[in-house]
Amino acid sequence: MPTALPPPALLMTVPEVMATLKLGRHSVYNLIRSKRLPSITVGRARRIPADAVHRFINTELESAA
């Protein structure tokens, strides 16, 4: 019987977003500050919804076309 895959992550850390977008920490925080990339704070940790990252990528692709 195959092992079930874990559910996809709903929230991403800043380093995960950095790796996904191939950007530096400063650039990711600039996107958050400018409200182009929504985020939440959980305690002292900043988290970015995974679907927000996908929306950001799609928006950038549409504006580049």
TIRO-2110 file (N, C-alpha, C; in Angstrom, 1 decimal):
// TIRO-2110
0.8, -1.2, 0.0, N, 1, A
0.0, 0.0, 0.0, CA, 1, A
0.9, 1.2, 0.0, C, 1, A
0.7, 2.2, -0.9, N, 2, A
1.5, 3.4, -1.0, CA, 2, A
1.3, 4.3, 0.2, C, 2, A
2.4, 5.0, 0.6, N, 3, A
2.3, 5.9, 1.7, CA, 3, A
1.7, 7.2, 1.2, C, 3, A
0.8, 7.8, 2.0, N, 4, A
0.2, 9.0, 1.6, CA, 4, A
1.2, 10.2, 1.7, C, 4, A
1.1, 11.1, 0.7, N, 5, A
2.0, 12.2, 0.7, CA, 5, A
1.5, 13.2, 1.8, C, 5, A
2.4, 14.0, 2.4, N, 6, A
1.9, 15.0, 3.3, CA, 6, A
1.2, 16.1, 2.5, C, 6, A
0.3, 16.8, 3.2, N, 7, A
-0.5, 17.9, 2.5, CA, 7, A
0.5, 19.0, 2.2, C, 7, A
0.2, 19.8, 1.1, N, 8, A
1.1, 20.9, 0.8, CA, 8, A
1.1, 21.9, 1.9, C, 8, A
2.2, 22.6, 2.0, N, 9, A
2.3, 23.7, 3.0, CA, 9, A
1.3, 24.8, 2.7, C, 9, A
0.6, 25.3, 3.7, N, 10, A
-0.3, 26.5, 3.5, CA, 10, A
0.5, 27.8, 3.7, C, 10, A
1.5, 27.7, 4.6, N, 11, A
2.3, 28.9, 4.9, CA, 11, A
3.8, 28.6, 4.6, C, 11, A
4.4, 29.6, 4.1, N, 12, A
5.9, 29.5, 3.8, CA, 12, A
6.7, 30.5, 4.6, C, 12, A
7.9, 30.1, 4.9, N, 13, A
8.8, 31.0, 5.6, CA, 13, A
9.5, 31.9, 4.6, C, 13, A
10.1, 33.0, 5.1, N, 14, A
10.8, 33.9, 4.2, CA, 14, A
11.9, 33.1, 3.5, C, 14, A
12.7, 32.3, 4.1, N, 15, A
13.7, 31.5, 3.3, CA, 15, A
13.1, 30.6, 2.2, C, 15, A
11.9, 30.1, 2.5, N, 16, A
11.3, 29.2, 1.5, CA, 16, A
10.8, 30.1, 0.3, C, 16, A
10.3, 31.3, 0.6, N, 17, A
9.9, 32.2, -0.5, CA, 17, A
11.1, 32.7, -1.3, C, 17, A
12.2, 33.0, -0.5, N, 18, A
13.5, 33.4, -1.2, CA, 18, A
13.9, 32.3, -2.2, C, 18, A
13.9, 31.0, -1.8, N, 19, A
14.3, 30.0, -2.7, CA, 19, A
13.3, 29.8, -3.8, C, 19, A
12.0, 29.9, -3.6, N, 20, A
11.0, 29.8, -4.6, CA, 20, A
11.2, 30.9, -5.7, C, 20, A
11.3, 32.1, -5.3, N, 21, A
11.4, 33.2, -6.2, CA, 21, A
12.8, 33.5, -6.6, C, 21, A
13.8, 32.9, -6.1, N, 22, A
15.2, 33.1, -6.4, CA, 22, A
15.6, 34.6, -6.1, C, 22, A
15.1, 35.1, -4.9, N, 23, A
15.4, 36.4, -4.5, CA, 23, A
16.1, 36.4, -3.2, C, 23, A
16.7, 37.6, -2.9, N, 24, A
17.3, 37.7, -1.6, CA, 24, A
16.3, 38.1, -0.5, C, 24, A
16.8, 38.1, 0.7, N, 25, A
15.9, 38.4, 1.9, CA, 25, A
15.4, 39.8, 1.8, C, 25, A
16.3, 40.8, 1.4, N, 26, A
15.9, 42.2, 1.3, CA, 26, A
14.8, 42.3, 0.3, C, 26, A
14.9, 41.7, -0.8, N, 27, A
13.8, 41.8, -1.9, CA, 27, A
12.5, 41.2, -1.4, C, 27, A
12.5, 40.1, -0.7, N, 28, A
11.3, 39.5, -0.2, CA, 28, A
10.6, 40.4, 0.8, C, 28, A
11.4, 41.0, 1.7, N, 29, A
10.8, 41.9, 2.7, CA, 29, A
10.3, 43.2, 2.0, C, 29, A
11.0, 43.6, 0.9, N, 30, A
10.5, 44.8, 0.2, CA, 30, A
9.1, 44.5, -0.4, C, 30, A
8.9, 43.3, -1.0, N, 31, A
7.6, 42.8, -1.5, CA, 31, A
6.6, 42.8, -0.4, C, 31, A
6.9, 42.4, 0.8, N, 32, A
6.0, 42.3, 1.9, CA, 32, A
5.6, 43.7, 2.3, C, 32, A
6.7, 44.6, 2.5, N, 33, A
6.4, 46.0, 2.9, CA, 33, A
5.5, 46.7, 1.9, C, 33, A
5.7, 46.5, 0.6, N, 34, A
5.0, 47.2, -0.4, CA, 34, A
3.6, 46.6, -0.7, C, 34, A
3.3, 45.5, 0.1, N, 35, A
1.9, 44.9, 0.0, CA, 35, A
1.8, 44.1, -1.3, C, 35, A
2.8, 43.9, -2.0, N, 36, A
2.7, 43.1, -3.2, CA, 36, A
2.7, 41.6, -2.9, C, 36, A
3.2, 41.3, -1.7, N, 37, A
3.2, 39.9, -1.2, CA, 37, A
2.6, 39.9, 0.2, C, 37, A
1.4, 39.5, 0.4, N, 38, A
0.8, 39.5, 1.7, CA, 38, A
1.4, 38.5, 2.7, C, 38, A
1.4, 38.8, 3.9, N, 39, A
2.0, 37.9, 4.9, CA, 39, A
1.3, 38.1, 6.2, C, 39, A
1.5, 37.2, 7.1, N, 40, A
1.0, 37.2, 8.5, CA, 40, A
2.1, 37.0, 9.5, C, 40, A
1.9, 37.5, 10.7, N, 41, A
2.9, 37.2, 11.7, CA, 41, A
2.3, 36.3, 12.7, C, 41, A
3.0, 35.2, 13.0, N, 42, A
2.6, 34.2, 14.0, CA, 42, A
3.7, 34.3, 15.1, C, 42, A
3.3, 34.9, 16.2, N, 43, A
4.3, 35.2, 17.3, CA, 43, A
5.3, 36.2, 16.7, C, 43, A
6.6, 35.8, 16.6, N, 44, A
7.6, 36.6, 16.0, CA, 44, A
8.0, 36.2, 14.6, C, 44, A
7.3, 35.2, 14.1, N, 45, A
7.6, 34.6, 12.8, CA, 45, A
6.7, 35.2, 11.7, C, 45, A
7.4, 35.5, 10.6, N, 46, A
6.6, 36.0, 9.4, CA, 46, A
6.3, 34.8, 8.6, C, 46, A
5.1, 34.7, 8.1, N, 47, A
4.7, 33.6, 7.2, CA, 47, A
3.9, 34.2, 6.0, C, 47, A
4.2, 33.6, 4.9, N, 48, A
3.6, 34.0, 3.6, CA, 48, A
2.7, 32.9, 3.1, C, 48, A
1.4, 33.1, 2.9, N, 49, A
0.6, 32.1, 2.3, CA, 49, A
1.1, 31.6, 1.0, C, 49, A
1.1, 30.3, 0.8, N, 50, A
1.7, 29.7, -0.4, CA, 50, A
0.9, 30.2, -1.6, C, 50, A
-0.5, 30.3, -1.5, N, 51, A
-1.3, 30.7, -2.6, CA, 51, A
-1.0, 32.2, -3.0, C, 51, A
-0.5, 33.0, -2.0, N, 52, A
-0.1, 34.4, -2.3, CA, 52, A
1.1, 34.4, -3.2, C, 52, A
2.1, 33.5, -2.9, N, 53, A
3.3, 33.4, -3.7, CA, 53, A
2.9, 33.0, -5.2, C, 53, A
2.0, 32.1, -5.3, N, 54, A
1.5, 31.7, -6.7, CA, 54, A
0.8, 32.8, -7.4, C, 54, A
0.0, 33.6, -6.6, N, 55, A
-0.7, 34.7, -7.2, CA, 55, A
0.3, 35.8, -7.7, C, 55, A
1.3, 36.0, -6.8, N, 56, A
2.3, 37.0, -7.2, CA, 56, A
3.0, 36.6, -8.5, C, 56, A
3.4, 35.3, -8.6, N, 57, A
4.1, 34.8, -9.8, CA, 57, A
3.2, 35.0, -11.0, C, 57, A
1.9, 34.6, -10.9, N, 58, A
0.9, 34.8, -12.0, CA, 58, A
0.7, 36.2, -12.4, C, 58, A
0.6, 37.1, -11.4, N, 59, A
0.5, 38.6, -11.7, CA, 59, A
1.7, 39.1, -12.4, C, 59, A
2.9, 38.7, -12.0, N, 60, A
4.1, 39.2, -12.7, CA, 60, A
4.2, 38.6, -14.1, C, 60, A
3.7, 37.4, -14.3, N, 61, A
3.7, 36.8, -15.7, CA, 61, A
2.7, 37.6, -16.6, C, 61, A
1.6, 37.9, -16.0, N, 62, A
0.5, 38.6, -16.8, CA, 62, A
1.0, 40.0, -17.2, C, 62, A
1.6, 40.7, -16.2, N, 63, A
2.1, 42.0, -16.5, CA, 63, A
3.3, 42.1, -17.5, C, 63, A
4.0, 41.0, -17.5, N, 64, A
5.2, 40.9, -18.5, CA, 64, A
4.7, 40.6, -19.9, C, 64, A
3.5, 40.0, -20.0, N, 65, A
3.0, 39.6, -21.4, CA, 65, A
2.5, 40.8, -22.2, C, 65, A
END
